[in-house]
Amino acid sequence: MSTESSSQYQNLESMSVRNLLLNINREDTKISAAIRTQIPKIEALVKVIVEKMKVGGRLFYIGAGTSGRLGILDASEIPPTYGMPQGKVIGLIAGGDTAIRKSVEHAEDDSEQAWEDLRKLKICEKDVLIGIAASGRTPYVLGGVKAARKNKIVTGCITCNKKTELSKNVDHPIEIVVGPEFVTGSTRMKAGTAQKLVLNMISTTTMIRLGRVKGNKMVDMQLTNKKLVSRGEKMIIEELGVTPAKAKALLKKFGNVRSAISNSISK
């Protein structure tokens, strides 16, 4: 596996801080090109997700370690960013919530636990499951997608190696091959960054296609702090050409940007 191959750099402890940073950055520049080769596969998966979510389906991510945390991060940002109800995009990690902050020994080696976790959430044929594993062989993830596929659930994966066991067991494999890590085997680096970028692409494109963006604005975002309220007022000013005071009043009256704009236009 390329993710486990020896780093192309030797004697890291002898490098200056500047050279360490420059070399890490040099490796990171390879990520975008690797993702670009997979865009047709990402596109196919996104189209299925959109189709399923339009009829009430959900999107699930499963992973272990860094991969699991990235899935949870992406899922947790969807409700505040796009106003989607909680539970429409769900991230699960081997070892449960404890593993978000602290490694849970051997949790990723349990090939049956993912399906148990998914069954508790009543996953069904309306839903889509994406397994995230840099190695492409994590038992927790592999067991989960295999069971889901047996139950006629659409599956995809994000891995950073070619022709992995995980890729062979999903409907939509995405393989972002970024090569050896700067620190040998440290897949929280290039592999983790690649996975995060692909998750951004999948969830953002899905939300746009579901109508959660107007123009280029997050009109359904939750106004949970002063910064977001200020952003919402600015959106209303730009869209309607009203004064800041009027924008503030509209936002207070209707509670969100979309309603403030649509009700004002309809009048």
Residue frames relative to the residue before (quaternion, step in Angstrom):
aa qw qx qy qz dx dy dz
M 1.0000 0.0000 0.0000 0.0000 0.00 0.00 0.00
S 0.4838 -0.6858 0.4586 0.2920 3.56 -0.84 0.95
T 0.6200 0.5542 -0.3564 0.4260 3.61 1.08 -0.60
E 0.7128 0.4067 -0.2456 0.5159 3.59 1.22 -0.43
S 0.4575 0.6920 -0.4476 0.3338 3.61 1.25 -0.04
S 0.6109 -0.5745 0.4046 0.3648 3.55 -1.20 0.59
S 0.5808 -0.5921 0.4429 0.3404 3.54 -1.08 0.79
Q 0.4701 -0.6710 0.5002 0.2802 3.54 -1.15 0.65
Y 0.6651 0.4517 -0.2865 0.5212 3.57 1.33 -0.01
Q 0.2124 -0.7931 0.5637 0.0900 3.57 -0.94 0.89
N 0.8458 0.1982 -0.1281 0.4784 3.54 -1.33 0.37
L 0.0248 0.8489 -0.5263 0.0420 3.55 0.85 0.98
E 0.6457 0.5500 -0.3274 0.4165 3.57 0.99 -0.79
S 0.6609 0.5023 -0.3036 0.4677 3.59 1.23 -0.32
M 0.5540 0.6240 -0.3904 0.3890 3.60 1.26 -0.22
S 0.5055 -0.6083 0.5129 0.3338 3.55 -1.21 0.53
V 0.6576 -0.4909 0.3778 0.4287 3.57 -1.23 0.31
R 0.6377 0.5358 -0.3279 0.4459 3.59 0.95 -0.87
N 0.7035 0.4604 -0.2810 0.4628 3.60 0.83 -0.91
L 0.5879 0.5478 -0.3714 0.4651 3.58 1.08 -0.61
L 0.6879 0.4836 -0.2807 0.4628 3.57 0.85 -0.96
L 0.6580 0.5125 -0.3113 0.4556 3.58 0.92 -0.89
N 0.6951 0.4767 -0.2821 0.4583 3.58 0.92 -0.85
I 0.6043 0.5218 -0.3556 0.4859 3.59 1.07 -0.64
N 0.6602 0.5060 -0.2993 0.4675 3.57 0.94 -0.91
R 0.6194 0.5441 -0.3400 0.4523 3.58 1.02 -0.78
E 0.6628 0.4905 -0.3023 0.4783 3.58 0.97 -0.79
D 0.6478 0.5429 -0.3207 0.4275 3.57 0.99 -0.82
T 0.6027 0.5828 -0.3628 0.4067 3.60 1.11 -0.58
K 0.5960 0.5877 -0.3557 0.4158 3.60 1.23 -0.32
I 0.5547 0.6754 -0.3739 0.3103 3.56 1.19 -0.55
S 0.6726 0.5240 -0.3117 0.4193 3.59 0.78 -1.00
A 0.6585 0.5080 -0.3121 0.4593 3.58 0.94 -0.87
A 0.6386 0.5251 -0.3258 0.4586 3.58 1.03 -0.77
I 0.6497 0.5087 -0.3104 0.4720 3.58 1.02 -0.78
R 0.6179 0.5835 -0.3473 0.3963 3.57 0.94 -0.89
T 0.6412 0.5388 -0.3325 0.4336 3.61 0.99 -0.75
Q 0.7242 0.4473 -0.2285 0.4725 3.58 1.20 -0.55
I 0.3763 0.7654 -0.4678 0.2317 3.61 1.23 -0.03
P 0.6337 0.5141 -0.3689 0.4449 3.68 0.87 -0.66
K 0.6669 0.4845 -0.3051 0.4769 3.60 1.02 -0.72
I 0.6224 0.5170 -0.3347 0.4830 3.57 1.05 -0.72
E 0.6257 0.5516 -0.3241 0.4462 3.57 1.01 -0.85
A 0.6658 0.5076 -0.3057 0.4534 3.57 0.88 -0.94
L 0.6631 0.4978 -0.3045 0.4688 3.57 0.98 -0.84
V 0.6460 0.5232 -0.3270 0.4496 3.61 0.89 -0.85
K 0.6387 0.5343 -0.3353 0.4406 3.60 0.93 -0.82
V 0.6498 0.4980 -0.3158 0.4796 3.59 1.01 -0.76
I 0.6388 0.5314 -0.3284 0.4490 3.59 0.94 -0.89
V 0.6543 0.5132 -0.3089 0.4616 3.58 0.89 -0.94
E 0.6512 0.5247 -0.3072 0.4542 3.56 0.91 -0.95
K 0.6867 0.4803 -0.2803 0.4682 3.58 0.91 -0.93
M 0.6922 0.4845 -0.2925 0.4478 3.59 0.88 -0.90
K 0.5863 0.5807 -0.3663 0.4299 3.58 1.14 -0.53
V 0.7482 0.3372 -0.2031 0.5342 3.59 1.14 -0.53
G 0.7400 -0.4634 0.2183 0.4358 3.55 1.13 0.68
G 0.4731 0.6895 -0.4355 0.3334 3.58 1.24 0.09
R 0.3323 -0.7243 0.5711 0.1972 3.52 -1.36 0.25
L 0.3391 -0.7050 0.5804 0.2262 3.54 -1.32 0.28
F 0.1104 -0.7962 0.5943 0.0258 3.55 -0.80 1.08
Y 0.1246 -0.7371 0.6562 0.1032 3.54 -1.22 0.68
I 0.0087 -0.7719 0.6339 0.0476 3.58 -1.08 0.67
G 0.1768 0.7794 -0.5856 0.1351 3.55 -1.05 0.76
A 0.3236 -0.7133 0.5805 0.2225 3.55 -1.35 0.07
G 0.8240 0.1957 -0.1397 0.5130 3.58 -1.11 0.59
T 0.8404 -0.0679 0.0809 0.5316 3.57 -0.96 -0.90
S 0.6482 0.5339 -0.3225 0.4369 3.58 0.92 -0.90
G 0.6656 0.4984 -0.2991 0.4681 3.57 0.96 -0.85
R 0.6531 0.5175 -0.3118 0.4565 3.55 0.99 -0.85
L 0.6379 0.5260 -0.3289 0.4565 3.58 1.02 -0.75
G 0.6335 0.5249 -0.3239 0.4671 3.58 1.03 -0.75
I 0.6567 0.5018 -0.2993 0.4768 3.56 0.99 -0.89
L 0.6251 0.5400 -0.3315 0.4559 3.58 1.00 -0.83
D 0.6791 0.4885 -0.2986 0.4594 3.58 0.82 -0.96
A 0.6721 0.5060 -0.2970 0.4518 3.57 0.89 -0.95
S 0.6829 0.5159 -0.2967 0.4237 3.59 0.92 -0.91
E 0.6832 0.5040 -0.2916 0.4407 3.59 1.15 -0.52
I 0.5295 0.6670 -0.4034 0.3346 3.60 1.21 -0.27
P 0.6737 0.4905 -0.3355 0.4394 3.69 0.77 -0.81
P 0.7261 0.4201 -0.2951 0.4574 3.67 0.70 -0.86
T 0.6836 0.5007 -0.2932 0.4428 3.58 1.05 -0.72
Y 0.8317 0.2025 -0.0583 0.5137 3.57 0.89 -0.95
G 0.4943 -0.6979 0.4109 0.3160 3.58 1.26 0.14
M 0.3710 0.7163 -0.5068 0.3041 3.59 1.16 0.42
P 0.5507 -0.6077 0.4432 0.3620 3.59 -1.04 0.65
Q 0.5774 -0.5545 0.4612 0.3828 3.56 -1.16 0.55
G 0.7749 0.3632 -0.2571 0.4489 3.56 -1.07 0.72
K 0.5466 0.5966 -0.4177 0.4133 3.60 1.21 0.11
V 0.7429 0.1292 -0.1070 0.6481 3.56 1.22 -0.56
I 0.0418 -0.8408 0.5353 -0.0690 3.55 -0.52 1.23
G 0.1420 -0.7849 0.5989 0.0720 3.57 -0.91 0.95
L 0.0816 -0.7894 0.6081 0.0200 3.56 -0.94 0.94
I 0.1387 -0.7965 0.5861 0.0523 3.56 -1.04 0.83
A 0.5489 -0.5999 0.4678 0.3464 3.57 -1.07 0.75
G 0.7674 0.3041 -0.2466 0.5078 3.57 -0.75 1.06
G 0.4751 -0.7086 0.4166 0.3141 3.58 1.29 -0.01
D 0.8071 -0.3191 0.1968 0.4561 3.55 -1.32 -0.13
T 0.5621 0.6048 -0.3887 0.4089 3.60 1.10 -0.60
A 0.6821 0.5236 -0.2782 0.4280 3.55 1.01 -0.89
I 0.4769 0.6564 -0.4561 0.3656 3.61 1.21 -0.13
R 0.7957 0.2757 -0.1261 0.5244 3.57 0.99 -0.86
K 0.8037 0.1729 -0.0563 0.5665 3.57 1.11 -0.63
S 0.5144 -0.6642 0.4509 0.3016 3.57 -0.88 0.96
V 0.1948 -0.7585 0.6125 0.1071 3.57 -0.98 0.91
E 0.4375 -0.7460 0.4383 0.2448 3.56 -0.41 1.25
H 0.8792 0.0877 -0.1057 0.4563 3.51 -1.09 0.96
A 0.3965 0.7344 -0.4832 0.2644 3.63 1.22 0.03
E 0.6900 0.4945 -0.2936 0.4396 3.58 0.94 -0.81
D 0.6239 0.5672 -0.3318 0.4230 3.59 1.26 -0.30
D 0.5708 0.5876 -0.3741 0.4347 3.59 1.30 -0.12
S 0.2461 -0.8239 0.4983 0.1112 3.57 -0.31 1.26
E 0.6881 0.4829 -0.2828 0.4618 3.60 1.23 -0.20
Q 0.5736 0.6561 -0.3711 0.3206 3.56 1.15 -0.59
A 0.6079 0.5736 -0.3716 0.4041 3.62 0.96 -0.73
W 0.6756 0.4838 -0.3049 0.4653 3.56 0.89 -0.89
E 0.6078 0.5322 -0.3511 0.4733 3.59 1.08 -0.65
D 0.6490 0.5112 -0.3145 0.4675 3.58 0.97 -0.85
L 0.6766 0.4955 -0.2850 0.4642 3.57 0.97 -0.86
R 0.6313 0.5397 -0.3291 0.4494 3.58 1.01 -0.79
K 0.6108 0.5603 -0.3500 0.4364 3.60 1.04 -0.71
L 0.7146 0.4080 -0.2275 0.5206 3.54 1.20 -0.62
K 0.4403 -0.7477 0.4067 0.2858 3.55 1.36 0.31
I 0.0817 0.8061 -0.5739 0.1190 3.55 0.84 0.99
C 0.0056 -0.8167 0.5751 -0.0467 3.58 -0.98 0.84
E 0.7624 -0.4060 0.2657 0.4282 3.56 -1.33 -0.02
K 0.5758 0.5853 -0.3803 0.4256 3.60 1.21 -0.32
D 0.6919 0.5330 -0.2461 0.4202 3.54 1.21 -0.66
V 0.2688 -0.7147 0.6147 0.1978 3.55 -1.38 0.13
L 0.1568 -0.7889 0.5909 0.0630 3.56 -0.98 0.89
I 0.0846 -0.7784 0.6210 0.0357 3.57 -0.92 0.98
G 0.2165 -0.7648 0.5969 0.1088 3.55 -0.77 1.09
I 0.1446 -0.7943 0.5881 0.0493 3.57 -0.85 1.01
A 0.2674 0.7472 -0.5689 0.2157 3.59 -0.64 1.13
A 0.4144 -0.7257 0.4884 0.2510 3.57 -0.52 1.15
S 0.6937 0.4851 -0.2731 0.4571 3.57 0.92 -0.91
G 0.3256 -0.7526 0.5031 0.2728 3.56 1.05 -0.79
R 0.7254 0.4056 -0.2480 0.4979 3.57 1.20 0.31
T 0.3528 0.7580 -0.4898 0.2472 3.63 1.22 0.13
P 0.4682 -0.7239 0.4240 0.2775 3.63 -0.53 1.12
Y 0.6178 0.5496 -0.3516 0.4388 3.61 0.96 -0.81
V 0.7085 0.4490 -0.2543 0.4814 3.57 0.87 -0.97
L 0.6613 0.5223 -0.3050 0.4436 3.55 0.88 -0.94
G 0.6623 0.5022 -0.3026 0.4664 3.58 0.94 -0.86
G 0.6521 0.5357 -0.3121 0.4363 3.55 1.03 -0.81
V 0.7062 0.4466 -0.2839 0.4704 3.60 0.84 -0.89
K 0.6037 0.5545 -0.3611 0.4446 3.59 1.06 -0.66
A 0.6812 0.4804 -0.2858 0.4727 3.56 0.90 -0.96
A 0.6366 0.5277 -0.3325 0.4536 3.57 0.98 -0.81
R 0.6626 0.5119 -0.3111 0.4496 3.56 0.89 -0.90
K 0.6240 0.5338 -0.3331 0.4633 3.58 1.04 -0.72
N 0.7191 0.4099 -0.2269 0.5131 3.53 1.18 -0.62
K 0.5501 -0.6814 0.3500 0.3324 3.57 1.26 0.63
I 0.4193 0.6648 -0.4893 0.3779 3.55 1.09 0.81
V 0.4737 -0.6703 0.4890 0.2953 3.58 -0.90 0.92
T 0.0911 -0.8182 0.5677 0.0039 3.56 -0.86 1.00
G 0.0336 -0.7605 0.6476 0.0343 3.53 -1.25 0.58
C 0.1372 -0.7888 0.5867 0.1211 3.56 -1.25 0.06
I 0.1880 -0.7183 0.6519 0.1540 3.52 -1.36 0.36
T 0.1248 0.7856 -0.5914 0.1325 3.55 -0.53 1.21
C 0.3657 -0.7514 0.5141 0.1932 3.57 -1.22 0.37
N 0.6388 0.4374 -0.3467 0.5295 3.55 1.17 0.68
K 0.4991 -0.6604 0.4750 0.2988 3.57 -1.20 0.44
K 0.8797 0.0791 -0.0503 0.4662 3.51 -1.27 0.67
T 0.2219 0.8005 -0.5206 0.1973 3.55 0.89 0.98
E 0.6611 -0.4812 0.3935 0.4202 3.54 -1.31 0.21
L 0.6264 0.5373 -0.3329 0.4562 3.56 1.05 -0.75
S 0.6581 0.5185 -0.3091 0.4501 3.59 0.88 -0.91
K 0.6648 0.5233 -0.2954 0.4439 3.56 1.04 -0.81
N 0.7548 0.4021 -0.1964 0.4797 3.56 1.19 -0.48
V 0.6567 0.4402 -0.3456 0.5054 3.59 1.16 0.56
D 0.5836 -0.5931 0.4345 0.3448 3.55 -1.29 0.37
H 0.8048 0.1709 -0.0487 0.5663 3.57 1.03 -0.80
P 0.0274 -0.8292 0.5583 -0.0021 3.63 0.12 1.21
I 0.0925 -0.7598 0.6421 0.0418 3.55 -1.02 0.89
E 0.0533 -0.8203 0.5685 -0.0317 3.57 -0.54 1.21
I 0.0622 -0.8002 0.5963 -0.0151 3.56 -0.34 1.29
V 0.0718 -0.8385 0.5402 -0.0036 3.57 0.05 1.31
V 0.0466 -0.8399 0.5395 -0.0360 3.56 -0.22 1.33
G 0.5414 -0.6598 0.3843 0.3520 3.58 1.25 0.05
P 0.7645 -0.3680 0.2583 0.4619 3.57 -1.32 -0.08
E 0.4772 -0.6663 0.4968 0.2855 3.55 -1.12 0.69
F 0.6369 -0.5241 0.4016 0.3980 3.57 -1.25 0.46
V 0.7120 0.2040 -0.1458 0.6558 3.55 1.09 -0.80
T 0.5175 -0.7005 0.3829 0.3079 3.58 -0.41 1.22
G 0.8599 0.1288 -0.1255 0.4778 3.56 -0.82 1.08
S 0.5434 0.6275 -0.4079 0.3803 3.62 1.24 -0.05
T 0.0777 -0.8657 0.4943 0.0144 3.55 0.36 1.27
R 0.4580 0.6319 -0.4747 0.4069 3.59 1.24 0.28
M 0.6184 0.5637 -0.3318 0.4357 3.58 1.29 -0.28
K 0.8413 0.1038 -0.0763 0.5250 3.65 -0.42 -1.10
A 0.6607 0.5097 -0.3217 0.4475 3.59 0.86 -0.90
G 0.6664 0.5027 -0.3018 0.4605 3.57 0.93 -0.89
T 0.6418 0.5163 -0.3155 0.4711 3.56 1.01 -0.83
A 0.6427 0.5241 -0.3169 0.4603 3.58 0.96 -0.87
Q 0.6552 0.5080 -0.3101 0.4652 3.58 0.92 -0.89
K 0.6466 0.5204 -0.3173 0.4586 3.59 0.96 -0.87
L 0.6604 0.5088 -0.3123 0.4555 3.58 0.92 -0.86
V 0.6647 0.4913 -0.3076 0.4715 3.59 0.95 -0.83
L 0.6276 0.5178 -0.3364 0.4741 3.59 1.00 -0.75
N 0.6078 0.5416 -0.3455 0.4668 3.60 1.02 -0.76
M 0.6715 0.5090 -0.2906 0.4534 3.55 0.90 -0.98
I 0.6769 0.5040 -0.2968 0.4468 3.57 0.87 -0.95
S 0.7456 0.4178 -0.2495 0.4552 3.58 0.64 -1.08
T 0.6512 0.5163 -0.3293 0.4482 3.61 0.94 -0.79
T 0.6700 0.4880 -0.3008 0.4716 3.58 0.88 -0.93
T 0.6282 0.5373 -0.3284 0.4571 3.57 1.01 -0.80
M 0.6819 0.4868 -0.2968 0.4582 3.58 0.84 -0.94
I 0.6269 0.5267 -0.3385 0.4637 3.59 1.02 -0.75
R 0.6917 0.4805 -0.2726 0.4652 3.57 0.89 -0.96
L 0.6610 0.4750 -0.3011 0.4968 3.58 1.23 -0.41
G 0.5840 -0.6390 0.3441 0.3636 3.57 1.28 0.21
R 0.4625 0.7143 -0.4203 0.3149 3.56 1.23 0.36
V 0.6936 0.3497 -0.2621 0.5727 3.57 1.32 0.19
K 0.1391 -0.7655 0.6221 0.0878 3.58 -1.05 0.81
G 0.7876 0.0646 -0.1010 0.6044 3.57 -0.53 1.17
N 0.6582 -0.4141 0.3099 0.5470 3.53 -0.14 -1.31
K 0.5358 0.6581 -0.3617 0.3860 3.55 1.28 0.41
M 0.4274 -0.6797 0.5415 0.2492 3.56 -1.19 0.74
V 0.0504 -0.8719 0.4870 0.0106 3.56 0.52 1.20
D 0.6998 0.4399 -0.2758 0.4907 3.61 1.22 -0.23
M 0.3587 0.7577 -0.4875 0.2443 3.60 1.24 0.14
Q 0.4730 -0.6555 0.5120 0.2904 3.54 -1.20 0.60
L 0.3462 -0.7615 0.5180 0.1788 3.57 -0.80 1.05
T 0.1015 0.8707 -0.4674 0.1144 3.54 0.54 1.24
N 0.7927 0.1317 -0.1124 0.5846 3.60 1.22 -0.01
K 0.7190 -0.4630 0.3046 0.4194 3.58 -1.30 0.27
K 0.6227 0.5546 -0.3420 0.4332 3.59 0.99 -0.80
L 0.7041 0.4593 -0.2684 0.4704 3.57 0.91 -0.93
V 0.5970 0.5377 -0.3596 0.4744 3.58 1.10 -0.61
S 0.6552 0.5072 -0.3020 0.4714 3.56 0.96 -0.90
R 0.6357 0.5164 -0.3232 0.4741 3.59 1.01 -0.79
G 0.6456 0.5293 -0.3146 0.4517 3.57 1.00 -0.84
E 0.6463 0.5150 -0.3149 0.4669 3.56 0.98 -0.84
K 0.6412 0.5292 -0.3170 0.4565 3.56 1.02 -0.82
M 0.6207 0.5430 -0.3323 0.4577 3.58 1.04 -0.80
I 0.6686 0.5033 -0.2942 0.4616 3.57 0.95 -0.93
I 0.6264 0.5353 -0.3298 0.4608 3.58 1.01 -0.82
E 0.6921 0.4863 -0.2759 0.4565 3.56 0.88 -1.00
E 0.7050 0.4738 -0.2678 0.4547 3.58 0.97 -0.85
L 0.8054 0.3085 -0.1360 0.4876 3.59 0.89 -0.93
G 0.3821 -0.7439 0.4727 0.2778 3.58 1.20 -0.35
V 0.4232 0.7069 -0.4599 0.3311 3.56 1.17 0.61
T 0.6213 -0.5274 0.4168 0.4026 3.58 -1.32 0.14
P 0.6529 -0.5048 0.3773 0.4202 3.61 -1.20 0.34
A 0.6398 0.5273 -0.3265 0.4538 3.57 1.00 -0.79
K 0.6584 0.4982 -0.3026 0.4761 3.58 0.97 -0.84
A 0.6374 0.5276 -0.3257 0.4574 3.57 0.99 -0.82
K 0.6429 0.5228 -0.3128 0.4642 3.56 1.00 -0.86
A 0.6651 0.5060 -0.2974 0.4617 3.58 0.96 -0.87
L 0.6513 0.5158 -0.3142 0.4594 3.58 0.98 -0.83
L 0.6640 0.5066 -0.3042 0.4583 3.56 0.94 -0.89
K 0.6474 0.5100 -0.3109 0.4735 3.55 1.02 -0.79
K 0.6713 0.5157 -0.2949 0.4433 3.57 0.99 -0.84
F 0.8091 0.3163 -0.1405 0.4749 3.58 0.77 -1.05
G 0.4840 -0.7380 0.3839 0.2716 3.60 1.24 -0.18
N 0.7998 0.0136 -0.0431 0.5986 3.58 1.20 -0.30
V 0.6843 -0.5304 0.3266 0.3791 3.52 -1.25 0.51
R 0.6526 0.5352 -0.3259 0.4259 3.57 0.84 -0.96
S 0.6927 0.4771 -0.2814 0.4619 3.59 0.82 -0.96
A 0.6328 0.5400 -0.3283 0.4475 3.55 1.02 -0.82
I 0.6927 0.4670 -0.2746 0.4760 3.58 0.94 -0.89
S 0.7021 0.4848 -0.2886 0.4344 3.59 0.76 -1.01
N 0.6717 0.4882 -0.3100 0.4630 3.60 0.95 -0.77
S 0.6465 0.5100 -0.3211 0.4678 3.58 1.07 -0.69
I 0.6576 0.5060 -0.3059 0.4669 3.59 0.99 -0.81
S 0.6570 0.5363 -0.3125 0.4278 3.58 0.97 -0.87
K 0.6289 0.5203 -0.3370 0.4693 3.56 1.20 -0.49
